[in-house]
């Protein structure tokens, strides 16, 4: 199980004092976390894409390029690229540029996102999200294939006549994950495309995904693609030297973040911190965090696990300390 980090880029005030850093400082902190992740031995840094709210990263390739220029090994990915809302030609150009600047370390996680209300602002119909994603993914793959130039027409974008996008990525196509896994239907769609599966960072217990991951691997194997059946998963995570310290430190941040994230999703639910850290979120001492991650490893057998450290206005210094403690005392146990 490779270990990585994921930043969704929420720009929330610290619930303890109500202070919020500037947008510029928040973006710089995300870049610094990506740089620190390589220094600490993480294998992947992923950045989420959102629009029109206090998730402030709307252009992951730009942020990832800033990380790329200060690193040399860590793989760099979006999580997710909201392809139905975007132009595949522009996506191909932007991410190929990132790939070249990073020396071939770019990957993508593609998905539909959690906010259908945003589709209208990009001139798209949320009711056509699946069809839009399918068509644009096919075009993106064609633009990155070896068969150039591309002549194409479809329903959700103007036609192309003998177009070759530049620059070209180092491998064609680059690895593209599908961010999905909320239902059996969604998992079947990923497997039918033969793509790696990245489970969402939404607040669900790992057990909720077990049957879906098994189904995904079964379909991939039955179609002769067992070696391509990669699975990634995410956890909101906080670690401190003691369980009590971790709980008292993280409680206001996780509750504030979860309440805000639920409102964005249109979910009305009272946030129960104990329920969250007993299920989808991970909080505790290094021994407790290691035990939880080992259990996820046995349950889902993920190829990649992404930890979300920087949520709910948690100060940058605290994010750095929890990443360092994770690398020093959790990573060795997982790798052994």
Secondary structure, DSSP 4 states (H G I P E B T S, - for coil): -EEEEEE--B----TTT-----HHHHHHHHHHHHHHHHHHT-SEEEE----SSSB--S-HHHHHHHHHTT-SSSEEEES-B-GGGS-HHHHHHHHHHHHHHTTS-EEEEE---S-GGGTGGGT--GGGHHHHHHHHHHHHHHHTSSS-SEEE--SSS--EEEE--SS--SSSSPPEEEE--SSHHHHHHHHHHT-EEE---SS--THHHHHHHHHHHHHHHHTT-GGG--EEEEEEEEE-SSHHHHHHHHHHHHHHHHHHHHHHHT------HHHHHHTTSEEE-HHHHHHHHHHHHHHH--SEEEEE---TT--HHHHHHHHHHIIIIIHHHHH-
